[in-house]
């Protein structure tokens, strides 16, 4: 997963930029795939508070 992938996942699913470069670097080096990161984001309190999840 690239830096750009992380930024776009945040923009699309959370409607905002990542907090800082440390967060981006942590996601990039985590070894997770884009789909795994998206699943993690969709399970987050921030995402569920912004979206109706059924």
N, CA, C and O atoms as a CHARMM CRD file, in Angstrom:
* protein
*
  216
    1    1 UNK  N      0.85300  -1.16500   0.00000 PROA 1      0.00000
    2    1 UNK  CA     0.00000   0.00000   0.00000 PROA 1      0.00000
    3    1 UNK  C      0.90500   1.23600   0.00000 PROA 1      0.00000
    4    1 UNK  O      1.92100   1.28500   0.69400 PROA 1      0.00000
    5    2 UNK  N      0.51600   2.20700  -0.77800 PROA 2      0.00000
    6    2 UNK  CA     1.33600   3.41400  -0.90200 PROA 2      0.00000
    7    2 UNK  C      0.80200   4.54500  -0.02900 PROA 2      0.00000
    8    2 UNK  O     -0.29200   4.46800   0.53000 PROA 2      0.00000
    9    3 UNK  N      1.59800   5.57600   0.06700 PROA 3      0.00000
   10    3 UNK  CA     1.22100   6.78700   0.80100 PROA 3      0.00000
   11    3 UNK  C     -0.06600   7.38200   0.21400 PROA 3      0.00000
   12    3 UNK  O     -0.95600   7.80600   0.95100 PROA 3      0.00000
   13    4 UNK  N     -0.14800   7.40600  -1.10400 PROA 4      0.00000
   14    4 UNK  CA    -1.32500   7.94400  -1.77000 PROA 4      0.00000
   15    4 UNK  C     -2.56500   7.10200  -1.46600 PROA 4      0.00000
   16    4 UNK  O     -3.65900   7.64100  -1.30300 PROA 4      0.00000
   17    5 UNK  N     -2.39300   5.78200  -1.38800 PROA 5      0.00000
   18    5 UNK  CA    -3.51400   4.90800  -1.03000 PROA 5      0.00000
   19    5 UNK  C     -4.08500   5.30200   0.33200 PROA 5      0.00000
   20    5 UNK  O     -5.29900   5.42500   0.49200 PROA 5      0.00000
   21    6 UNK  N     -3.21000   5.49500   1.29800 PROA 6      0.00000
   22    6 UNK  CA    -3.63500   5.83600   2.65800 PROA 6      0.00000
   23    6 UNK  C     -4.39100   7.17200   2.64700 PROA 6      0.00000
   24    6 UNK  O     -5.46000   7.29100   3.24600 PROA 6      0.00000
   25    7 UNK  N     -3.84100   8.14700   1.98000 PROA 7      0.00000
   26    7 UNK  CA    -4.47200   9.46900   1.93300 PROA 7      0.00000
   27    7 UNK  C     -5.86200   9.37700   1.31200 PROA 7      0.00000
   28    7 UNK  O     -6.80900   9.97100   1.82700 PROA 7      0.00000
   29    8 UNK  N     -5.99200   8.64400   0.21400 PROA 8      0.00000
   30    8 UNK  CA    -7.28900   8.54000  -0.44400 PROA 8      0.00000
   31    8 UNK  C     -8.28900   7.74400   0.36500 PROA 8      0.00000
   32    8 UNK  O     -9.47500   8.07400   0.35700 PROA 8      0.00000
   33    9 UNK  N     -7.85700   6.71200   1.06200 PROA 9      0.00000
   34    9 UNK  CA    -8.78100   5.96400   1.93200 PROA 9      0.00000
   35    9 UNK  C     -9.33300   6.89000   3.00700 PROA 9      0.00000
   36    9 UNK  O    -10.53200   6.86400   3.28600 PROA 9      0.00000
   37   10 UNK  N     -8.48500   7.70300   3.60900 PROA 10     0.00000
   38   10 UNK  CA    -8.95000   8.67100   4.61600 PROA 10     0.00000
   39   10 UNK  C     -9.93900   9.65800   3.99800 PROA 10     0.00000
   40   10 UNK  O    -10.98700   9.93800   4.58000 PROA 10     0.00000
   41   11 UNK  N     -9.61000  10.17600   2.83500 PROA 11     0.00000
   42   11 UNK  CA   -10.48300  11.16400   2.19100 PROA 11     0.00000
   43   11 UNK  C    -11.84400  10.56200   1.84800 PROA 11     0.00000
   44   11 UNK  O    -12.88400  11.15900   2.12400 PROA 11     0.00000
   45   12 UNK  N    -11.82500   9.39200   1.25400 PROA 12     0.00000
   46   12 UNK  CA   -13.06500   8.77600   0.78100 PROA 12     0.00000
   47   12 UNK  C    -13.92200   8.27400   1.94000 PROA 12     0.00000
   48   12 UNK  O    -15.12700   8.52300   1.96600 PROA 12     0.00000
   49   13 UNK  N    -13.32100   7.57600   2.89100 PROA 13     0.00000
   50   13 UNK  CA   -14.10500   6.92200   3.93300 PROA 13     0.00000
   51   13 UNK  C    -14.31400   7.77100   5.18200 PROA 13     0.00000
   52   13 UNK  O    -15.31300   7.59900   5.88100 PROA 13     0.00000
   53   14 UNK  N    -13.39700   8.67800   5.47100 PROA 14     0.00000
   54   14 UNK  CA   -13.54800   9.50700   6.66900 PROA 14     0.00000
   55   14 UNK  C    -13.80900  10.97500   6.34100 PROA 14     0.00000
   56   14 UNK  O    -14.15300  11.76100   7.22400 PROA 14     0.00000
   57   15 UNK  N    -13.64800  11.33700   5.08000 PROA 15     0.00000
   58   15 UNK  CA   -13.92500  12.70400   4.66400 PROA 15     0.00000
   59   15 UNK  C    -12.92300  13.71000   5.19100 PROA 15     0.00000
   60   15 UNK  O    -13.24800  14.88200   5.38500 PROA 15     0.00000
   61   16 UNK  N    -11.70100  13.24800   5.42200 PROA 16     0.00000
   62   16 UNK  CA   -10.67900  14.15700   5.94800 PROA 16     0.00000
   63   16 UNK  C     -9.29200  13.63600   5.58100 PROA 16     0.00000
   64   16 UNK  O     -9.13000  12.52900   5.06800 PROA 16     0.00000
   65   17 UNK  N     -8.29600  14.47900   5.86600 PROA 17     0.00000
   66   17 UNK  CA    -6.89600  14.09400   5.66900 PROA 17     0.00000
   67   17 UNK  C     -6.41900  13.28300   6.87700 PROA 17     0.00000
   68   17 UNK  O     -6.95900  13.43800   7.97200 PROA 17     0.00000
   69   18 UNK  N     -5.42200  12.42800   6.69200 PROA 18     0.00000
   70   18 UNK  CA    -4.81300  11.76100   7.84100 PROA 18     0.00000
   71   18 UNK  C     -4.24100  12.79600   8.81200 PROA 18     0.00000
   72   18 UNK  O     -3.86400  13.89600   8.40800 PROA 18     0.00000
   73   19 UNK  N     -4.18100  12.43200  10.08900 PROA 19     0.00000
   74   19 UNK  CA    -3.74300  13.36100  11.12800 PROA 19     0.00000
   75   19 UNK  C     -2.36300  13.95100  10.86300 PROA 19     0.00000
   76   19 UNK  O     -2.15100  15.15200  11.03000 PROA 19     0.00000
   77   20 UNK  N     -1.42900  13.10200  10.44900 PROA 20     0.00000
   78   20 UNK  CA    -0.05500  13.56100  10.22900 PROA 20     0.00000
   79   20 UNK  C      0.72200  12.49700   9.46100 PROA 20     0.00000
   80   20 UNK  O      0.19100  11.42800   9.16100 PROA 20     0.00000
   81   21 UNK  N      1.97900  12.79300   9.14500 PROA 21     0.00000
   82   21 UNK  CA     2.82100  11.85300   8.39700 PROA 21     0.00000
   83   21 UNK  C      3.08500  10.56900   9.17000 PROA 21     0.00000
   84   21 UNK  O      3.25500   9.51200   8.56300 PROA 21     0.00000
   85   22 UNK  N      3.12100  10.63800  10.49100 PROA 22     0.00000
   86   22 UNK  CA     3.34600   9.42600  11.28400 PROA 22     0.00000
   87   22 UNK  C      2.23100   8.41300  11.06100 PROA 22     0.00000
   88   22 UNK  O      2.49000   7.21500  10.94700 PROA 22     0.00000
   89   23 UNK  N      0.99300   8.89200  10.99900 PROA 23     0.00000
   90   23 UNK  CA    -0.15200   8.00700  10.75900 PROA 23     0.00000
   91   23 UNK  C     -0.03800   7.37800   9.37500 PROA 23     0.00000
   92   23 UNK  O     -0.26600   6.17900   9.21400 PROA 23     0.00000
   93   24 UNK  N      0.30900   8.17400   8.39000 PROA 24     0.00000
   94   24 UNK  CA     0.47000   7.66000   7.02300 PROA 24     0.00000
   95   24 UNK  C      1.57000   6.60300   6.99100 PROA 24     0.00000
   96   24 UNK  O      1.37000   5.51400   6.45300 PROA 24     0.00000
   97   25 UNK  N      2.72600   6.91800   7.56200 PROA 25     0.00000
   98   25 UNK  CA     3.84800   5.98000   7.55400 PROA 25     0.00000
   99   25 UNK  C      3.51700   4.68800   8.29600 PROA 25     0.00000
  100   25 UNK  O      3.93500   3.60700   7.88000 PROA 25     0.00000
  101   26 UNK  N      2.77000   4.79600   9.39000 PROA 26     0.00000
  102   26 UNK  CA     2.37800   3.60300  10.14500 PROA 26     0.00000
  103   26 UNK  C      1.48400   2.70000   9.29300 PROA 26     0.00000
  104   26 UNK  O      1.65500   1.48100   9.28100 PROA 26     0.00000
  105   27 UNK  N      0.54200   3.29900   8.59000 PROA 27     0.00000
  106   27 UNK  CA    -0.35000   2.51000   7.72800 PROA 27     0.00000
  107   27 UNK  C      0.43100   1.85500   6.58800 PROA 27     0.00000
  108   27 UNK  O      0.21500   0.68500   6.27400 PROA 27     0.00000
  109   28 UNK  N      1.33900   2.61400   5.97200 PROA 28     0.00000
  110   28 UNK  CA     2.12600   2.08000   4.85000 PROA 28     0.00000
  111   28 UNK  C      2.98800   0.90700   5.31000 PROA 28     0.00000
  112   28 UNK  O      3.10000  -0.09300   4.60100 PROA 28     0.00000
  113   29 UNK  N      3.59000   1.02000   6.47100 PROA 29     0.00000
  114   29 UNK  CA     4.50600  -0.02400   6.94500 PROA 29     0.00000
  115   29 UNK  C      3.79600  -1.16200   7.68300 PROA 29     0.00000
  116   29 UNK  O      4.44600  -2.11300   8.11600 PROA 29     0.00000
  117   30 UNK  N      2.47500  -1.07600   7.83000 PROA 30     0.00000
  118   30 UNK  CA     1.73100  -2.08200   8.58900 PROA 30     0.00000
  119   30 UNK  C      1.68900  -3.44800   7.90600 PROA 30     0.00000
  120   30 UNK  O      1.50300  -4.47300   8.56300 PROA 30     0.00000
  121   31 UNK  N      1.86200  -3.45400   6.59400 PROA 31     0.00000
  122   31 UNK  CA     1.79000  -4.71300   5.85800 PROA 31     0.00000
  123   31 UNK  C      0.36800  -5.07900   5.44800 PROA 31     0.00000
  124   31 UNK  O      0.15100  -6.10100   4.79700 PROA 31     0.00000
  125   32 UNK  N     -0.60600  -4.24100   5.83100 PROA 32     0.00000
  126   32 UNK  CA    -1.99500  -4.49700   5.45400 PROA 32     0.00000
  127   32 UNK  C     -2.22400  -4.10500   3.99900 PROA 32     0.00000
  128   32 UNK  O     -1.53200  -3.25100   3.44400 PROA 32     0.00000
  129   33 UNK  N     -3.20300  -4.74900   3.40900 PROA 33     0.00000
  130   33 UNK  CA    -3.61800  -4.37700   2.06200 PROA 33     0.00000
  131   33 UNK  C     -4.59400  -3.21500   2.14500 PROA 33     0.00000
  132   33 UNK  O     -5.06400  -2.86800   3.22900 PROA 33     0.00000
  133   34 UNK  N     -4.89600  -2.62000   1.00700 PROA 34     0.00000
  134   34 UNK  CA    -5.90300  -1.54500   0.97400 PROA 34     0.00000
  135   34 UNK  C     -7.23800  -2.04400   1.51000 PROA 34     0.00000
  136   34 UNK  O     -7.89600  -1.35800   2.29200 PROA 34     0.00000
  137   35 UNK  N     -7.63400  -3.24100   1.08600 PROA 35     0.00000
  138   35 UNK  CA    -8.92100  -3.77300   1.55300 PROA 35     0.00000
  139   35 UNK  C     -8.93400  -3.99400   3.04900 PROA 35     0.00000
  140   35 UNK  O     -9.95500  -3.75900   3.69600 PROA 35     0.00000
  141   36 UNK  N     -7.82600  -4.44000   3.61500 PROA 36     0.00000
  142   36 UNK  CA    -7.74800  -4.61100   5.06900 PROA 36     0.00000
  143   36 UNK  C     -7.83100  -3.26800   5.78500 PROA 36     0.00000
  144   36 UNK  O     -8.46900  -3.15500   6.83100 PROA 36     0.00000
  145   37 UNK  N     -7.19200  -2.26200   5.22500 PROA 37     0.00000
  146   37 UNK  CA    -7.25500  -0.93700   5.83300 PROA 37     0.00000
  147   37 UNK  C     -8.67300  -0.37900   5.75100 PROA 37     0.00000
  148   37 UNK  O     -9.17000   0.20500   6.71400 PROA 37     0.00000
  149   38 UNK  N     -9.31900  -0.55800   4.61000 PROA 38     0.00000
  150   38 UNK  CA   -10.69100  -0.08800   4.45300 PROA 38     0.00000
  151   38 UNK  C    -11.60700  -0.77700   5.46300 PROA 38     0.00000
  152   38 UNK  O    -12.44700  -0.12600   6.08300 PROA 38     0.00000
  153   39 UNK  N    -11.44900  -2.07300   5.62900 PROA 39     0.00000
  154   39 UNK  CA   -12.26300  -2.80700   6.61600 PROA 39     0.00000
  155   39 UNK  C    -12.03800  -2.25500   8.01500 PROA 39     0.00000
  156   39 UNK  O    -12.98900  -2.08300   8.77700 PROA 39     0.00000
  157   40 UNK  N    -10.78700  -1.97700   8.35500 PROA 40     0.00000
  158   40 UNK  CA   -10.46500  -1.42200   9.67200 PROA 40     0.00000
  159   40 UNK  C    -11.12300  -0.05200   9.84400 PROA 40     0.00000
  160   40 UNK  O    -11.70000   0.23000  10.89500 PROA 40     0.00000
  161   41 UNK  N    -11.04100   0.78700   8.83600 PROA 41     0.00000
  162   41 UNK  CA   -11.64400   2.12200   8.89400 PROA 41     0.00000
  163   41 UNK  C    -13.15900   2.00200   9.05700 PROA 41     0.00000
  164   41 UNK  O    -13.76000   2.72100   9.85500 PROA 41     0.00000
  165   42 UNK  N    -13.77700   1.08900   8.29700 PROA 42     0.00000
  166   42 UNK  CA   -15.22700   0.95100   8.34600 PROA 42     0.00000
  167   42 UNK  C    -15.72700   0.42800   9.69100 PROA 42     0.00000
  168   42 UNK  O    -16.89500   0.61300  10.03200 PROA 42     0.00000
  169   43 UNK  N    -14.86700  -0.21300  10.44300 PROA 43     0.00000
  170   43 UNK  CA   -15.22100  -0.69700  11.77600 PROA 43     0.00000
  171   43 UNK  C    -14.93500   0.33200  12.86600 PROA 43     0.00000
  172   43 UNK  O    -15.26700   0.11600  14.03100 PROA 43     0.00000
  173   44 UNK  N    -14.32100   1.44500  12.48800 PROA 44     0.00000
  174   44 UNK  CA   -13.93400   2.44600  13.48400 PROA 44     0.00000
  175   44 UNK  C    -15.13800   3.24500  13.97800 PROA 44     0.00000
  176   44 UNK  O    -16.14000   3.38200  13.27600 PROA 44     0.00000
  177   45 UNK  N    -15.02300   3.75800  15.17200 PROA 45     0.00000
  178   45 UNK  CA   -16.07200   4.60200  15.74700 PROA 45     0.00000
  179   45 UNK  C    -16.27100   5.86300  14.90800 PROA 45     0.00000
  180   45 UNK  O    -17.39700   6.32300  14.72200 PROA 45     0.00000
  181   46 UNK  N    -15.17800   6.41000  14.41100 PROA 46     0.00000
  182   46 UNK  CA   -15.27500   7.63000  13.60000 PROA 46     0.00000
  183   46 UNK  C    -16.13000   7.39200  12.35900 PROA 46     0.00000
  184   46 UNK  O    -16.99700   8.20400  12.03500 PROA 46     0.00000
  185   47 UNK  N    -15.89000   6.28500  11.66900 PROA 47     0.00000
  186   47 UNK  CA   -16.65700   5.98700  10.45700 PROA 47     0.00000
  187   47 UNK  C    -18.11800   5.73600  10.79200 PROA 47     0.00000
  188   47 UNK  O    -19.00700   6.29900  10.15300 PROA 47     0.00000
  189   48 UNK  N    -18.37400   4.89700  11.78800 PROA 48     0.00000
  190   48 UNK  CA   -19.75800   4.55300  12.10500 PROA 48     0.00000
  191   48 UNK  C    -20.54000   5.74900  12.64000 PROA 48     0.00000
  192   48 UNK  O    -21.76100   5.80100  12.48900 PROA 48     0.00000
  193   49 UNK  N    -19.86100   6.70400  13.26100 PROA 49     0.00000
  194   49 UNK  CA   -20.56900   7.89100  13.73600 PROA 49     0.00000
  195   49 UNK  C    -20.95000   8.83600  12.58200 PROA 49     0.00000
  196   49 UNK  O    -21.84900   9.66500  12.72400 PROA 49     0.00000
  197   50 UNK  N    -20.26000   8.70000  11.44600 PROA 50     0.00000
  198   50 UNK  CA   -20.51800   9.55700  10.29500 PROA 50     0.00000
  199   50 UNK  C    -21.44700   8.91800   9.27600 PROA 50     0.00000
  200   50 UNK  O    -22.03400   9.61200   8.44600 PROA 50     0.00000
  201   51 UNK  N    -21.58300   7.58600   9.33500 PROA 51     0.00000
  202   51 UNK  CA   -22.33400   6.85200   8.31700 PROA 51     0.00000
  203   51 UNK  C    -23.29900   5.87300   8.97200 PROA 51     0.00000
  204   51 UNK  O    -23.05200   5.36100  10.06400 PROA 51     0.00000
  205   52 UNK  N    -24.39300   5.62900   8.28300 PROA 52     0.00000
  206   52 UNK  CA   -25.32300   4.61100   8.74400 PROA 52     0.00000
  207   52 UNK  C    -24.79300   3.27700   8.24300 PROA 52     0.00000
  208   52 UNK  O    -24.66100   3.06400   7.03800 PROA 52     0.00000
  209   53 UNK  N    -24.49400   2.39100   9.16400 PROA 53     0.00000
  210   53 UNK  CA   -23.96500   1.07300   8.80900 PROA 53     0.00000
  211   53 UNK  C    -25.05200   0.05400   9.11500 PROA 53     0.00000
  212   53 UNK  O    -25.55800  -0.01100  10.23500 PROA 53     0.00000
  213   54 UNK  N    -25.40100  -0.73100   8.12500 PROA 54     0.00000
  214   54 UNK  CA   -26.45000  -1.75400   8.30200 PROA 54     0.00000
  215   54 UNK  C    -25.86700  -3.12400   8.18400 PROA 54     0.00000
  216   54 UNK  O    -26.58800  -4.11500   8.30200 PROA 54     0.00000
